[in-house]
Amino acid sequence: MLSDLRVFVTAAAILSFATCHAQHVDRILINGKIFTEDDAHPQAEALAISGDRILAVGSTDQIKSLASPDTAILDLHGRLVVPGFQDSHLHFPGKSVNEIDLHSVETLSDFQQQLAAFAKAHPSLPWITGAGWGYSAFPNQTVDKKYIDAVISDRAVYLFERDGHMGLANSKALALAGITAATPDPPNGHIMREPNGEPTGEFKEAAQDLIANKIPPSTPDDQYQSLLQHMDEAARSGITSVQDAYTSLETFPVFERAAAANALKLRFRFAPPILPLEGGAPAKHKLEKPLTESDLSAYRKLRDTYHGPLLKFGATKGFLDGTVDARTAAMFQPYVGGGTGIPFWEQDDLNQVVALYDKEGFQVMLHAIGDKAINMALNAFEYAARTNNTTGRRHRIEHVEVPSLSDLPRFKQLGVIASTQPMFASPDATVLENFAPLLGPDRASHADSFKIFDDAGAVQAFGSDWGVFPFEPLPAIYTAVTRMTPKSTPAGGWYPAGRISVEAALRHYTRDGAYASFDENIRGTLAPGKLADFTVLSKDILTIPPAEILTTKVLLTVMGGKDTYRDKDF
């Protein structure tokens, strides 16, 4: 029992413990530090589980008194228990088992060696695909097809940059796609070119479709195996719930298959594209015809059919701009070196579409990274609320990396959620050598600053944007707390004024994530009646030095009272 832990028990709580004796207790956890995130009872030593729910939280003696002869007892020996982590922005089923992962690439030599090794190990793949590279690995932060051609020239190759908004093809892929100097840029996209017009192999935003449409699609079995594998990885990371941030309805049967097989290890909430026939933005920049209520019939049916707690619809996702690294995030003022990015929508079109979804009771999630795109999103949400006289829709802005400081109060005023990704603030080479220089110091000083949203009173939900970044929450919490790399660089942190506390980071990964998914009544805190979703950690991240968060392990992940991961030594 922790000597420094005080447990307050009210008369109502005592009554609830008496009531608990009438229910069978399947499992109890004792002698721990239960960080409940429940304001009414923030800490406890133990908890009891009945079925898929938490029956009671309290002192070890109180919880032990509820046990039956067949109740399983787990002694935590003082370890920290937190609500199950929610990743509020990622992309499942995730990377195919037949794709190369380039997230560890730091140099051009690394890039070419890993690519050559993968090609040798997969001789039968007609296309070599993957993701994860960053501009800092290439000379002068400039990519070119020649870097792939040098190691693979006989097969088509297309590799997405780590944030997915750019990609690099080799000459074989360009030839198969029929892309030449005469191929025009599509709306909302750029084919990067040499001075003579010859494509360099780099494609930005919507231009990627010119290549991606030629890549053979993965099979349902491949998608299913990927889903199972990545759910295991998420469970090992302590994650119990996720928000899929751009759901293809063609892929959704894979999740239904897993549910039918009782194989789900995560709770999924899905957000299909805001334009059911066109995707996340108008194909030709401006809507050709208005979206109508009848266009949403399939989404309404999904929302009414799948309302949790394992599979859930009710949100939709749109894209307003690109990324800073590609200079496609929409900015009010030019990047250092020129250009203001690409707004994917006209404001009036966006207003009308958001208002339609708002009227129909959907939550709208808008990818907006640049200050102009963020402003457009807030304008659309304000328009919808005023036009429909609605409140409480909890619309969200995804990534919201470089907001205008003057727009920050509008998040609380409009009830808009800031859906942020703490790993975006990890000051790696790409951030320091490409992202920050493009913004300039004034904008970079508050880019990916999580404290500015907390100070503005906004609800902030943390995620990873996996597979852009790994989805492990503990390294991400370290990043949010220190704004340093795992090597403790730069000294003092990158723009350290943006740092937040461990408690705040945990809240954004748990209670706020549940709120952002309209699930705060059933999960996100450890309280009687809530779903038994929680994670046991090897160290108390609330008290240890921040550097030790990186060596903290997930020992146990429980979803709905059942173990989805348990460390072999626990």
Secondary structure, 3 states (H helix, E strand, C coil): CCCCCCCCCCHHHHHHHHHHCCCCCCEEEECCEEECCCCCCCEECEEEEECCEEEEEECHHHHHCCCCCCCEEEECCCCEEEECEEEEEECCCCCCCCCEECCCCCCHHHHHHHHHHHHHHCCCCCEEEEEEECHHHCHHHCCCCHHHHCCCCCCEEEEEECCCCEEEECHHHHHHHCCCCCCCCCCCEEEEECCCCCEEEEEEEHHHHHHHCCCCCCCHHHHHHHHHHHHHHHHHCCEEEEEECCCCCCCHHHHHHHHHCCCCCCEEEECCECECCCECCCCCCCCCCCCCHHHHHHHHHHHHHCECCCEECCEEEEECCCCCCCCCCCCCCCCCCCCCCCCCCCHHHHHHHHHHHHHCCCEEEEEECCHHHHHHHHHHHHHHHHHHCCCCCCCEEEECCCCCHHHHHHHHHHCCEEEECHHHHCCCHHHHHHHHHHHCHHHHCCCCCHHHHHHCCCCEEECCCECCCCCCHHHHHHHHHHCCCCCCCCCCCCCHHHCCCHHHHHHHHCHHHHHHCCCCCCCCCCCCCCECCEEEECCCCCCCCHHHHHHCCEEEEEECCEEEEECCCC
